[in-house]
């Protein structure tokens, strides 16, 4: 036992300091001596770990003892100390002990004040850099593509409504697929993630000469981009002749979007007739398409996921995946610009997206059907379309199908006026041995400006695919990350002023602070030098912009003292942040981008230090769509969700994880979306952050329905009002909020996303899961192992053992037991969930034992009981969550002097029912968020 206890002291405190650490006086000191002196006696008694905890309190400063006492505090609160085989204090005594240490840590340590922490010099992360450039320039797209940009659409995120829809659409592109940006071929290396932290931590960042060169090169590519003056709205404030062209409805740089097919042919039942000469009537073709879809050789293309998209004529392609399993594709190539959009003066035959000419009056266009690189395509043998009548428009439309041997067949349809009054179905069938290679739509004799068709139904000559596959999803679409900022209030008069004034205006926004005249002179001299060399105003100004975008003042988040940071006749080491720096710290916290015009204005007025003004700004920013970055940046990094994209569960054991062409479509997308929507719901609806531990609702799409083994009919009883639709089971883009339908699940801990990313490809890992809970849920990291031991699967005779039996044999080693006593119980609690998070009762032939006990919390026997125990520790969870969020907000690791700030944040959050807005507000108002320690010689200011 002596060895066990010694290892516990070494590993759990991670101190190894041969010093005497002063501790609180009176009752706290007595408790320390009673429960700790046996191991940590006076220095001359050779205390274990070289740590003595018997000296009187006050003989040394907080700055000397704080780091050690903070770790001691964490160990006591986590019930790691005293060791399990030692005498334990009562609940009241443990509380007395921790409160005594907290009081000591809250004492002033610098110049009669608490230390707010040094500002860590940090550069903008790749995501922040992209967002800042986008907002600075007024772009509608990202500058370049990068992996931190999630592949999900954002239309559902409407924080101003304070309500997440119970039924929403969130399409997604394939992770890693290209999307529209300013610089398609540009990029920047990713950011390192701090241990147990975030990529915006300055201590984890680096800036090499190579990266600096990349910044300079990118600045040049942006500043001299030929479309900058038309694609960046803010350029109208710098260049007299700049004219921003907002993306027209439907315009898109996409060249080859991937679309889906289904069997929804004219489901609105508003088709009045079949055109004379058609190969089939509507009912016949419905039956034929249904059969072809089931055999992966046909479908109906309605263009729904490409709504408001323009496909360029003569080169722009739409790839259509067809069939039940979506494993085959073909391409549609229009010879004129083609448009997918809703029209108010027509009644659709299904959905709400129609296929039409993009150019007004271009009523004659042709569609060519061709193969793609993904598999074989035997051509279209049968084709059906619905022509739509419109209010106040009438006339004749010619349809012509051209076959593979260049022969053709025509159908003529004369449409009467009236929205939906004369919707007409037309169908072609290729002669035997041939296929339909083109379809001409000629509305030259139609009175309207647009010829509308709907439900392009097709049957191919492919061989039937009778091999059953997993339920196929709709193919992914190019979900374009949209700028969520409201339109800027531009001052175009600036563009008519002198170059110096234009540069001053741009510099203030680029550097996010007040600008000194000598700084303006640097860039103005560059501008003048270019002019003197023969450059025009535009070229000279672009050169100045390049230099500004490569400046450290743009690339780095820096913090300066407030003008009133003088204490008497000398400068205090602790400074209040300037209003501009507070504005920047706030915007990068909540938006991962620069301040907007309103925040700049409040900072310029010097009003942001007013707590009421600060709180009002925080609330406004949380209601802004840009707050989605808090979910897509902080939340994603906190849970380590990016690891899901690279998860590769064994295909033989977990085939359900893979689907689609070549198995490239995985459940990672759906698992990711499920937990992302839960956090966004908490954020939008200002719900208790404790719902992350256990919520009575969850979001589910068709893929997750299949994963959980549920269908629409079964889930209706879990939806408020039973608002679930049959086609929800066909679309992975439609998400429904339903009441929790499984008592063993709830919250993040039992989510498929977390359970998958904490597993190995071939089996679960109680160790990974236990460590994840300690790290993520409680922010109390287990120490790194001090000795090297064999993997649990390599132990002698381990082949026939269950995972729990293997781990328990592993922990028989005393050096291993120290860590595993903390890690194993929460890890075993989740053992009923396999490596992709599905419920199971057995591991091989052995029955799973998920029982255990958490020190200071209690015993459990099932995952449900485990979650119930976690919910009794709401304050501990909120404390850990607050520590993570504060560290993210500050861009640095938390230290002992941050303990009082965290306590205050948590206290006030608890009083407001754990609501997330209160937690965020208290962080923004906290002492370390609004102040900074910037002295150059701290020793002379120590108390």
NUFIBA-384442 format. One record per residue (C-alpha): y, x, z; residue in three letters. Coordinates in steps of 0.001 Angstrom, whole numbers, padded with zeros to 6 digits, always signed. Example, Ala and Ser with C-alpha at 12.3 -4.5 7.8 and 13.67 -1.06 7.14 Angstrom:
-004500+012300+007800ALA/-001060+013670+007140SER/
END
This chain:
+000000+000000+000000UNK/+002309+002917+000666UNK/+002042+003987-003005UNK/+002582+000428-004181UNK/+005726+000015-002141UNK/+007113+003357-003187UNK/+006643+002515-006855UNK/+008319-000838-006240UNK/+011357+000849-004791UNK/+011519+003317-007642UNK/+011118+000780-010424UNK/+012911-002243-009101UNK/+016088-000555-007968UNK/+016101+002169-010616UNK/+018312+004166-008278UNK/+016726+007535-007500UNK/+019912+008593-005767UNK/+019625+011117-002954UNK/+022747+009774-001297UNK/+023663+007664+001671UNK/+024955+004269+000547UNK/+027267+002501+002992UNK/+026475-001155+003541UNK/+028256-004134+005077UNK/+028883-004002+008784UNK/+027747-006250+011603UNK/+025070-008845+010791UNK/+024564-007666+007217UNK/+024010-004103+008394UNK/+021539-005329+011011UNK/+019580-007212+008338UNK/+019499-004157+006105UNK/+018157-002078+008939UNK/+015602-004736+009867UNK/+014135-005259+006404UNK/+014982-002090+004483UNK/+015071+000827+006911UNK/+011292+001146+006907UNK/+011506+002407+003330UNK/+015174+003361+003034UNK/+015893+005145+006308UNK/+018493+007786+007027UNK/+018784+010687+004569UNK/+017021+013084+006937UNK/+014022+010759+007054UNK/+013251+011218+003334UNK/+013886+007599+002276UNK/+011817+006287-000603UNK/+013492+006615-003951UNK/+015955+009010-002321UNK/+017984+005963-001282UNK/+019302+005528+002246UNK/+020679+002128+003261UNK/+021469+002777+006930UNK/+025000+004192+006922UNK/+027930+002221+008332UNK/+029953+000136+005934UNK/+033367+001453+004956UNK/+032702+005173+005029UNK/+032946+005302+001236UNK/+034819+003366-001424UNK/+033553+000444-003418UNK/+033863+002582-006536UNK/+031315+005006-005102UNK/+028817+002497-003819UNK/+029367-000483-006108UNK/+026895+000340-008911UNK/+024081+000930-006418UNK/+024838-002131-004315UNK/+024959-004336-007427UNK/+021393-003331-008282UNK/+020317-003856-004699UNK/+021918-007316-004828UNK/+020044-008182-008025UNK/+016737-007052-006518UNK/+017236-009125-003370UNK/+018323-012268-005258UNK/+015370-011950-007610UNK/+013002-011648-004630UNK/+011945-008206-005860UNK/+013000-006724-002540UNK/+011715-006390+000098UNK/+008317-005742-001533UNK/+005820-008594-001334UNK/+003660-006736+001199UNK/+006584-006198+003564UNK/+008195-008446+006168UNK/+010352-011032+004423UNK/+013745-012360+005563UNK/+014227-016080+005993UNK/+016166-018068+003403UNK/+019228-018004+005656UNK/+018924-014271+006231UNK/+018548-013521+002540UNK/+021652-015605+001853UNK/+023544-013765+004621UNK/+022502-010453+003140UNK/+023544-011265-000432UNK/+026847-012811+000643UNK/+027677-009717+002690UNK/+027102-007461-000315UNK/+029107-009809-002549UNK/+032040-009675-000155UNK/+031988-005897-000330UNK/+031845-005878-004122UNK/+034860-008226-004217UNK/+037076-005780-002280UNK/+039982-004061-004114UNK/+039036-000741-005655UNK/+042053+000277-007757UNK/+045675+000309-006645UNK/+045032-002542-004216UNK/+043433-004661-006955UNK/+039979-005370-008283UNK/+038881-003419-011333UNK/+038854-005633-014468UNK/+036986-002975-016444UNK/+038040-000577-019129UNK/+038446-001888-022684UNK/+035662-000428-024754UNK/+036973+000786-028087UNK/+035018-001183-030638UNK/+035246-001886-034310UNK/+034803-005303-035809UNK/+031168-006166-036380UNK/+030064-006808-039936UNK/+030339-010564-039403UNK/+033751-010277-037706UNK/+034984-007953-040460UNK/+033914-010426-043133UNK/+035385-013423-041316UNK/+038647-011594-040628UNK/+039093-010579-044257UNK/+038268-014101-045357UNK/+040871-015657-043039UNK/+043479-012939-043560UNK/+043365-013327-047323UNK/+042683-017059-047435UNK/+039377-016818-049293UNK/+036982-019723-049728UNK/+033932-017459-049628UNK/+032648-014458-047755UNK/+033731-011073-049056UNK/+030151-009843-049490UNK/+026673-010995-048554UNK/+025176-009971-045229UNK/+022136-010966-043209UNK/+024023-012288-040185UNK/+025251-015213-042281UNK/+022686-017881-041539UNK/+021146-019675-044524UNK/+022000-023160-043236UNK/+024593-025590-044510UNK/+027291-026540-042014UNK/+028374-030016-043072UNK/+026790-031592-040008UNK/+028944-029554-037605UNK/+031951-031763-036832UNK/+033188-030741-033341UNK/+036339-032824-033608UNK/+034126-035942-033496UNK/+032608-034819-030163UNK/+029294-036235-031384UNK/+026400-034745-033301UNK/+024854-037217-035736UNK/+021474-038572-034714UNK/+020431-038233-038332UNK/+021885-035379-040325UNK/+021288-033238-043377UNK/+021136-029471-043002UNK/+019949-027833-046192UNK/+018996-024166-046243UNK/+018658-021492-048849UNK/+015852-018979-048783UNK/+016723-016342-046201UNK/+018039-013331-048071UNK/+018835-015315-051232UNK/+022158-014643-052908UNK/+025135-016924-052465UNK/+028705-016919-053845UNK/+030971-014141-052541UNK/+033986-012198-053750UNK/+032133-008904-054202UNK/+028566-009609-055335UNK/+027436-005991-055377UNK/+029271-004753-052268UNK/+027954-004456-048756UNK/+028156-002701-045414UNK/+025415-001393-043094UNK/+024388-003685-040269UNK/+025385-003266-036642UNK/+023291-001848-033842UNK/+022491-004221-031022UNK/+023048-002967-027491UNK/+020008-002960-025235UNK/+019794-006449-023700UNK/+023160-007117-025336UNK/+025121-007907-028444UNK/+026267-006146-031597UNK/+029930-006389-030549UNK/+029339-004045-027611UNK/+031436-000940-028166UNK/+028904+001290-026417UNK/+026321+000429-029087UNK/+028564+001052-032080UNK/+029208+004142-034134UNK/+031613+005066-036912UNK/+030401+007816-039211UNK/+032355+009500-041958UNK/+030136+007728-044474UNK/+030960+004318-043018UNK/+034662+005129-042993UNK/+034433+005990-046687UNK/+032750+002647-047268UNK/+035632+000859-045558UNK/+038131+002666-047799UNK/+036089+001866-050908UNK/+035719-001800-049954UNK/+039438-002049-049220UNK/+040120-000823-052733UNK/+037645-003212-054339UNK/+039231-006126-052477UNK/+042863-005157-053025UNK/+042386-004539-056758UNK/+039933-007356-057429UNK/+041025-009004-060695UNK/+040681-012512-059213UNK/+042267-011778-055837UNK/+045562-013493-056640UNK/+043804-016661-057770UNK/+040953-016793-055224UNK/+042861-015761-052062UNK/+045345-018430-051023UNK/+047338-016173-048685UNK/+048264-013923-051585UNK/+050875-016505-052531UNK/+052877-015095-049599UNK/+052801-011554-051002UNK/+052899-011840-054769UNK/+055559-013908-056575UNK/+053191-014796-059413UNK/+050027-015498-057383UNK/+048567-018938-057972UNK/+045627-019941-055831UNK/+043004-022001-057640UNK/+041027-024039-055179UNK/+037430-024482-056286UNK/+037262-027657-058323UNK/+034821-030311-057130UNK/+031444-029240-058379UNK/+032510-025793-059530UNK/+030147-023135-058354UNK/+029347-019519-059190UNK/+025674-020311-058881UNK/+023739-019632-062047UNK/+020173-020498-061185UNK/+020009-022903-058236UNK/+016596-024176-057224UNK/+016237-027944-057099UNK/+013462-030278-056067UNK/+011604-033194-057518UNK/+010043-036270-055915UNK/+008606-039629-056938UNK/+011753-041702-056332UNK/+012188-043232-059788UNK/+014781-046032-059849UNK/+014053-047029-056246UNK/+017261-049079-055952UNK/+015686-051732-058213UNK/+018844-052194-060264UNK/+017483-051241-063703UNK/+017785-054384-065811UNK/+015769-053400-068888UNK/+013820-050813-070877UNK/+015324-049515-074120UNK/+013756-050705-077343UNK/+011328-048163-078772UNK/+010558-046523-075423UNK/+007110-045045-075013UNK/+006650-046781-071640UNK/+008419-049374-069552UNK/+009716-048517-066091UNK/+006703-049756-064115UNK/+004272-047901-066346UNK/+006214-044678-066041UNK/+006458-044990-062253UNK/+002676-045100-062028UNK/+002289-042170-064394UNK/+004826-040023-062525UNK/+003213-040827-059166UNK/-000144-039630-060462UNK/+001354-036536-062089UNK/+003294-035629-058927UNK/+000112-035767-056832UNK/-001525-033331-059291UNK/+001444-030903-059371UNK/+002292-031681-062998UNK/+005348-033937-062778UNK/+008124-035483-060729UNK/+011617-036974-060684UNK/+014717-034776-060644UNK/+017715-036545-059130UNK/+020044-033629-058396UNK/+020682-034677-054792UNK/+020715-031186-053269UNK/+023043-029979-056050UNK/+025624-032644-055365UNK/+029163-031598-056383UNK/+027809-028661-058353UNK/+028724-027620-061876UNK/+026168-025834-064046UNK/+027776-023717-066727UNK/+026871-024583-070282UNK/+025056-022098-072513UNK/+023545-019895-069839UNK/+023714-021770-066586UNK/+020239-022810-065482UNK/+018774-025223-062968UNK/+015287-024325-061806UNK/+013307-027436-060902UNK/+010256-027179-058664UNK/+007862-030038-059237UNK/+004716-031599-057880UNK/+003557-032395-054368UNK/+003152-028737-053446UNK/+006238-027503-055338UNK/+004332-024519-056675UNK/+005441-024880-060309UNK/+008896-024671-061822UNK/+010719-025057-065103UNK/+014369-024601-066050UNK/+016985-026925-067530UNK/+019634-025227-069666UNK/+022631-027390-070684UNK/+024695-026474-073745UNK/+027853-027885-072125UNK/+029027-027753-068531UNK/+026806-030128-066585UNK/+027823-031922-063393UNK/+025986-033418-060399UNK/+028298-035843-058618UNK/+028695-039396-057266UNK/+030745-041905-059271UNK/+032386-044878-057570UNK/+032337-047013-060724UNK/+028556-046850-061197UNK/+025541-048097-059269UNK/+022941-045366-058988UNK/+019309-046127-059676UNK/+018386-043920-056679UNK/+020197-041617-054291UNK/+023922-041141-054731UNK/+024129-038230-057191UNK/+024379-038662-060947UNK/+023970-036260-063879UNK/+026971-036136-066204UNK/+029133-034038-068489UNK/+031624-031951-066491UNK/+034461-031854-069012UNK/+036276-035129-069334UNK/+035562-036649-072740UNK/+032703-034232-073533UNK/+030258-037107-073993UNK/+027770-035269-076169UNK/+025575-032631-074586UNK/+022042-031319-074839UNK/+019483-030227-072244UNK/+016870-027618-073089UNK/+013675-027420-071040UNK/+012170-023963-070750UNK/+009757-021908-068668UNK/+010773-019653-065783UNK/+009321-016439-064433UNK/+007483-018336-061678UNK/+004114-019240-063167UNK/+003092-021030-066339UNK/+004806-024117-067755UNK/+003061-026016-070546UNK/+006150-028020-071469UNK/+007213-031626-070900UNK/+004934-034133-072561UNK/+006617-037330-071291UNK/+010247-037837-070285UNK/+012146-040778-068803UNK/+015807-041284-067880UNK/+018023-044078-066601UNK/+021338-044667-068401UNK/+023979-046175-066110UNK/+026486-048823-067053UNK/+030012-048606-065595UNK/+032835-050925-064733UNK/+035227-051421-067649UNK/+033231-049232-070047UNK/+030795-050034-072816UNK/+029350-048753-076058UNK/+026350-047111-077698UNK/+024555-044023-076419UNK/+022092-042104-078557UNK/+019144-040313-076924UNK/+017175-037841-079045UNK/+014082-035916-077946UNK/+013268-032813-079999UNK/+009677-031579-079967UNK/+008182-028116-080198UNK/+007819-028333-084003UNK/+011526-029359-084313UNK/+010707-032956-085224UNK/+012503-035539-083145UNK/+012615-039157-082032UNK/+015724-041245-081282UNK/+016476-044182-079005UNK/+019722-046121-079181UNK/+021059-047994-076155UNK/+024179-050163-076181UNK/+025457-050537-072621UNK/+027490-053529-071478UNK/+030386-053226-069042UNK/+029769-053563-065307UNK/+028716-051198-062530UNK/+024932-051437-062469UNK/+024968-054570-064635UNK/+023147-052981-067554UNK/+021324-049919-066183UNK/+018666-049105-068778UNK/+015476-047067-068639UNK/+014355-045038-071680UNK/+011168-043017-072142UNK/+009769-040543-074678UNK/+006233-039251-075230UNK/+005557-036120-077291UNK/+002955-036360-080042UNK/-000433-034963-079093UNK/-000395-031191-078969UNK/+003407-030993-078803UNK/+006004-030935-076008UNK/+009621-032039-075572UNK/+011872-029001-075708UNK/+015326-030647-075847UNK/+017036-033910-074980UNK/+020313-034847-076650UNK/+022628-037317-074908UNK/+025295-038493-077365UNK/+027899-040882-076004UNK/+030435-040355-078775UNK/+030553-044126-079305UNK/+030755-044924-075587UNK/+034185-045908-074300UNK/+034045-043952-071037UNK/+034872-040274-070501UNK/+031512-039546-068874UNK/+027960-040397-069871UNK/+025931-040906-066708UNK/+022200-040548-066412UNK/+020041-040726-063328UNK/+016464-039967-062332UNK/+015339-037474-064938UNK/+011588-038180-064695UNK/+009066-035937-066402UNK/+005353-035281-066843UNK/+004226-031852-068019UNK/+001223-030759-070026UNK/+000054-028562-067135UNK/-003507-028758-065927UNK/-003879-030861-062775UNK/-003870-028903-059521UNK/-006513-030545-057363UNK/-006584-027802-054730UNK/-005190-029310-051510UNK/-002411-027242-049950UNK/-000305-027662-046855UNK/+002316-030340-047141UNK/+004979-028920-049427UNK/+008621-028943-048540UNK/+011468-029594-050881UNK/+012479-026258-052410UNK/+015309-024487-050679UNK/+018790-024759-052127UNK/+021689-022390-052164UNK/+023414-023429-048945UNK/+026878-021938-049404UNK/+028710-020766-046275UNK/+031985-022639-046445UNK/+035240-021580-044847UNK/+035662-023928-041907UNK/+039356-023229-041305UNK/+041937-025913-042111UNK/+044227-025217-045023UNK/+046853-022620-044126UNK/+050504-023578-043799UNK/+051842-021076-046288UNK/+055376-019751-046376UNK/+055684-019067-050086UNK/+059326-018040-049657UNK/+058081-014733-048287UNK/+056863-013798-051776UNK/+060478-013871-053008UNK/+061692-011454-050335UNK/+061781-007673-050323UNK/+058588-005611-050323UNK/+059376-004436-046803UNK/+059560-007980-045437UNK/+056414-009000-047296UNK/+054550-006044-045819UNK/+055840-006790-042319UNK/+054504-010336-042575UNK/+051103-009176-043821UNK/+050846-006332-041299UNK/+051482-008649-038351UNK/+048520-010792-039353UNK/+046278-007882-040409UNK/+046870-005873-037209UNK/+047005-009057-035098UNK/+050060-008000-033078UNK/+053758-007224-033235UNK/+054555-004435-035656UNK/+056873-001500-035051UNK/+059357-000543-037740UNK/+057851+002940-038081UNK/+054467+001340-038902UNK/+056042-000742-041643UNK/+057679+002399-042993UNK/+054300+004073-043548UNK/+053097+001366-045916UNK/+056490+000714-047439UNK/+056748+004401-048344UNK/+053341+004154-050003UNK/+054568+001140-051956UNK/+057758+002954-053020UNK/+055795+006025-054027UNK/+053679+003910-056348UNK/+056793+002310-057837UNK/+058392+005701-058409UNK/+055203+006808-060164UNK/+055633+004002-062670UNK/+053488+001274-061117UNK/+054624-002327-061160UNK/+055286-004408-058050UNK/+051836-006000-058091UNK/+049940-002732-058412UNK/+052078-001023-055755UNK/+051569-003889-053328UNK/+047816-003812-053932UNK/+047810-000094-053044UNK/+049567-000878-049776UNK/+047048-003636-049024UNK/+044170-001220-049584UNK/+045663+001184-047061UNK/+046202-001601-044524UNK/+042626-002873-044831UNK/+041300+000658-044242UNK/+043505+001233-041201UNK/+041967+001584-037709UNK/+044449-001060-036537UNK/+042670-003523-038809UNK/+039117-002280-038337UNK/+039165-002006-034547UNK/+039658-004553-031779UNK/+042186-002763-029567UNK/+043885-003966-026398UNK/+047282-002966-025078UNK/+049099-003417-021808UNK/+051444-006329-021265UNK/+055134-005331-021304UNK/+055363-006296-017631UNK/+052595-003899-016522UNK/+054792-001845-014188UNK/+054110-001777-010432UNK/+057297-000672-008687UNK/+058485+002634-010122UNK/+055179+003642-011651UNK/+052713+002305-014128UNK/+049800+000390-012599UNK/+046307+001333-013800UNK/+045528-002366-014191UNK/+047375-004185-016901UNK/+047604-007741-018002UNK/+046713-008074-021688UNK/+049575-008709-024051UNK/+049739-012212-025461UNK/+048702-010973-028897UNK/+045695-009111-027524UNK/+044702-012110-025433UNK/+044920-014236-028570UNK/+042646-011798-030423UNK/+040151-011569-027570UNK/+040038-015366-027521UNK/+039605-015813-031275UNK/+036877-013186-031601UNK/+035117-014775-028628UNK/+035122-018327-029997UNK/+035474-017863-033768UNK/+034304-014298-034504UNK/+037507-013947-036480UNK/+041229-013331-036211UNK/+043697-015770-034572UNK/+045025-018587-036696UNK/+048690-019419-037231UNK/+048975-021617-034140UNK/+047464-019004-031865UNK/+049769-016349-033336UNK/+052757-018623-032765UNK/+051882-019260-029116UNK/+051377-015525-028595UNK/+054705-014717-030255UNK/+056411-017137-027860UNK/+054824-015372-024877UNK/+053255-018606-023632UNK/+049552-017769-023802UNK/+049555-016302-020286UNK/+050402-019767-018967UNK/+047038-021071-017724UNK/+047714-024616-018951UNK/+048637-023346-022407UNK/+045590-021071-022454UNK/+043286-023934-021514UNK/+044817-026184-024162UNK/+044226-023518-026812UNK/+040604-023047-025754UNK/+039962-026769-026001UNK/+041623-026890-029418UNK/+039577-023958-030662UNK/+036327-025512-029478UNK/+037196-028636-031487UNK/+037799-026504-034585UNK/+034929-026095-037071UNK/+035177-022326-036757UNK/+033618-022628-033292UNK/+030297-022874-035136UNK/+030339-019069-034995UNK/+029693-019287-031253UNK/+026330-020833-032096UNK/+025580-018708-035153UNK/+026640-015427-033542UNK/+026406-015465-029735UNK/+023539-017948-029408UNK/+021476-016386-032169UNK/+021864-012880-030732UNK/+021264-014060-027167UNK/+017907-015581-028117UNK/+017122-012712-030541UNK/+016436-015341-033199UNK/+016893-012967-036167UNK/+013443-011614-035305UNK/+012047-014941-036511UNK/+012920-014093-040133UNK/+010541-011137-040021UNK/+007777-012851-038036UNK/+004451-012595-039844UNK/+001742-014539-038019UNK/-001728-013831-039341UNK/-002199-015988-042446UNK/-005876-016595-041767UNK/-005329-017793-038210UNK/-002052-019626-038810UNK/-001965-020867-042428UNK/+000327-023760-041486UNK/+003146-021248-040944UNK/+003249-020540-044694UNK/+003836-022834-047660UNK/+005541-023093-051020UNK/+005227-020758-053987UNK/+003439-017555-052961UNK/+003695-018596-049316UNK/+007314-017410-049194UNK/+008468-020558-047420UNK/+007704-020250-043703UNK/+008237-022315-040593UNK/+010748-019738-039348UNK/+013516-021729-041039UNK/+012566-024969-039285UNK/+011902-023400-035893UNK/+015266-021669-036140UNK/+017031-024885-037129UNK/+015479-026839-034253UNK/+016935-024643-031485UNK/+020198-024039-033363UNK/+020854-027781-033547UNK/+020166-028157-029844UNK/+022796-025568-028902UNK/+025279-027007-031387UNK/+024728-030435-029814UNK/+025504-029023-026370UNK/+028610-027364-027798UNK/+029904-030351-029781UNK/+029124-032980-027138UNK/+030114-030777-024179UNK/+026759-031235-022520UNK/+025387-029305-019517UNK/+024271-025816-020452UNK/+021188-026441-018289UNK/+019841-028596-021134UNK/+018790-025301-022665UNK/+016143-025203-019940UNK/+014973-028773-020306UNK/+016390-031490-022528UNK/+015214-035056-023007UNK/+015853-034894-026769UNK/+015084-032639-029687UNK/+015757-032400-033420UNK/+012916-032671-035877UNK/+012504-032575-039666UNK/+009531-033183-041923UNK/+008104-029707-041443UNK/+008341-029947-037673UNK/+006816-033438-037791UNK/+003827-031868-039472UNK/+003854-028975-037010UNK/+003797-031317-034001UNK/+001254-033630-035665UNK/+003585-036641-035682UNK/+004682-039052-038392UNK/+007676-041317-038894UNK/+005915-044412-037577UNK/+004926-042667-034376UNK/+008328-041088-033845UNK/+010286-044306-034303UNK/+009636-045266-030693UNK/+011313-042025-029637UNK/+014446-042615-031722UNK/+017301-044760-030447UNK/+017146-047956-032459UNK/+014124-046680-034372UNK/+016387-045272-037093UNK/+013847-043145-038915UNK/+013136-043622-042593UNK/+009983-043121-044586UNK/+011561-040498-046803UNK/+012427-038427-043703UNK/+008825-037309-043831UNK/+009375-035944-047339UNK/+012532-033886-046783UNK/+012867-030761-044693UNK/+016652-031087-044989UNK/+016871-034303-042986UNK/+016883-033823-039220UNK/+016567-036607-036659UNK/+017409-036477-032981UNK/+014566-038081-031077UNK/+013708-038421-027427UNK/+011326-035837-026076UNK/+007804-036924-026969UNK/+005792-034201-025228UNK/+005982-033717-021466UNK/+004776-030130-021773UNK/+007818-029192-023841UNK/+011547-029288-023461UNK/+014333-026764-023908UNK/+014205-023239-025243UNK/+011412-021768-023162UNK/+008729-023941-024786UNK/+010338-024076-028240UNK/+008225-022905-031197UNK/+010987-020452-032138UNK/+010874-018575-028842UNK/+007098-018766-028532UNK/+006659-017314-032025UNK/+009134-014455-031734UNK/+007572-013424-028383UNK/+004050-013200-029843UNK/+002107-010671-031856UNK/+000967-011608-035376UNK/-002616-012194-034247UNK/-002271-013351-030634UNK/+000093-014391-027882UNK/+001702-011903-025507UNK/+002213-012930-021897UNK/+004068-009659-021407UNK/+006580-010288-024203UNK/+007101-013847-023061UNK/+007515-012854-019427UNK/+010004-010128-020315UNK/+011916-012565-022538UNK/+012304-015020-019664UNK/+013476-012319-017256UNK/+015891-010894-019822UNK/+017179-014041-021473UNK/+016895-016810-018905UNK/+017804-014889-015759UNK/+019431-011720-017180UNK/+017396-009596-014772UNK/+015694-006964-016866UNK/+012369-005506-015755UNK/+012420-001711-015600UNK/+010867+000392-018318UNK/+007292+001521-017518UNK/+007174+004936-015851UNK/+003636+005837-016864UNK/+001795+005658-020177UNK/-001246+003385-020208UNK/-003599+002108-022887UNK/-002929-001154-024699UNK/-004650-004077-022992UNK/-006824-004697-026072UNK/-008103-001120-025901UNK/-009399-001317-022357UNK/-013094-000699-021944UNK/-015097-003912-022191UNK/-012044-006022-023061UNK/-013488-007579-026220UNK/-014949-010670-024558UNK/-012128-011212-022061UNK/-009366-013784-022293UNK/-005821-012478-022562UNK/-005199-013249-018905UNK/-008315-011372-017857UNK/-007231-008382-019935UNK/-003778-008338-018341UNK/-005178-008751-014832UNK/-007494-005788-015400UNK/-004486-003822-016678UNK/-002457-004586-013533UNK/-005189-003204-011287UNK/-003398+000072-011920UNK/-000843+000165-009075UNK/+001767+001761-011303UNK/+001407-001171-013729UNK/+001230-003866-011072UNK/+004827-003274-009978UNK/+006243-004569-013251UNK/+003514-007074-014000UNK/+003981-008874-010690UNK/+007334-009993-012089UNK/+006447-010331-015750UNK/+003026-011967-015734UNK/+003622-015296-013931UNK/+006219-016647-016406UNK/+004227-015185-019290UNK/+000971-016836-018199UNK/+002822-020140-017691UNK/+003217-020307-021486UNK/-000303-019238-022419UNK/-001244-022792-023489UNK/+000990-022222-026540UNK/-000553-020092-029280UNK/+001136-017356-031322UNK/+003193-019887-033308UNK/+003794-022153-030313UNK/+001178-024876-030902UNK/-000543-026390-027882UNK/-004093-025291-027089UNK/-006449-025649-024143UNK/-008685-022663-024837UNK/-008331-019013-025768UNK/-011502-018372-027726UNK/-014313-019728-025578UNK/-012365-019464-022328UNK/-010317-022224-020739UNK/-006681-021185-020357UNK/-005376-020721-016827UNK/-001585-021063-016885UNK/-001104-021178-013121UNK/+000967-018716-011163UNK/+003816-018323-008722UNK/+007407-017161-009016UNK/+008717-015233-005998UNK/+011099-017338-003996UNK/+010613-020346-006277UNK/+007083-021650-005874UNK/+003691-022192-007454UNK/+002854-023937-010707UNK/-000298-024893-012594UNK/+000939-026122-015975UNK/+003841-025386-018337UNK/+005357-028707-017261UNK/+005320-027651-013610UNK/+006714-024257-014603UNK/+009690-025850-016374UNK/+010227-028136-013389UNK/+010447-025055-011172UNK/+012926-023452-013564UNK/+015104-026544-013277UNK/+015287-026026-009504UNK/+016949-022692-010305UNK/+019834-024127-012321UNK/+022420-021935-010648UNK/+020409-018765-011268UNK/+020056-019715-014931UNK/+023765-020526-015285UNK/+024614-017230-013588UNK/+022464-015295-016065UNK/+023860-017285-019001UNK/+027438-016741-017786UNK/+026788-013004-017513UNK/+025502-012892-021093UNK/+028440-014940-022401UNK/+031047-012941-020457UNK/+029567-009666-021714UNK/+029770-011035-025264UNK/+033363-012193-024731UNK/+034451-008802-023349UNK/+032464-006704-025811UNK/+031127-004514-023017UNK/+028385-004233-020436UNK/+029091-005983-017137UNK/+029538-003811-014053UNK/+029497-004269-010277UNK/+033204-005161-010233UNK/+032524-008178-012477UNK/+030409-009888-009791UNK/+033356-011817-008235UNK/+034453-013068-011671UNK/+030951-014288-012509UNK/+030685-016014-009120UNK/+033968-017833-009709UNK/+032953-018868-013226UNK/+029603-020194-012013UNK/+031087-022000-008982UNK/+033519-023925-011156UNK/+030894-024649-013811UNK/+028522-026062-011181UNK/+031285-028367-009909UNK/+031766-029695-013466UNK/+028080-030608-013883UNK/+027300-027349-015710UNK/+029241-028444-018811UNK/+029558-025750-021423UNK/+033268-026236-022054UNK/+033975-025559-018388UNK/+031928-022372-018552UNK/+033840-021206-021626UNK/+037212-022176-020132UNK/+036524-020266-016930UNK/+035516-017168-018898UNK/+038766-017339-020878UNK/+040763-017683-017649UNK/+038793-015054-015752UNK/+040277-011863-014343UNK/+038365-009405-016562UNK/+039089-011460-019696UNK/+042870-011416-019135UNK/+043296-007962-017602UNK/+042255-004417-018377UNK/+042010-001040-016631UNK/+043634+001587-018855UNK/+044725+004376-016498UNK/+044179+007928-017719UNK/+043563+009399-014267UNK/+041884+006794-012158UNK/+041206+009109-009201UNK/+044858+009272-008217UNK/+044987+005480-007997UNK/+041839+004966-005953UNK/+042314+003203-002692UNK/
END
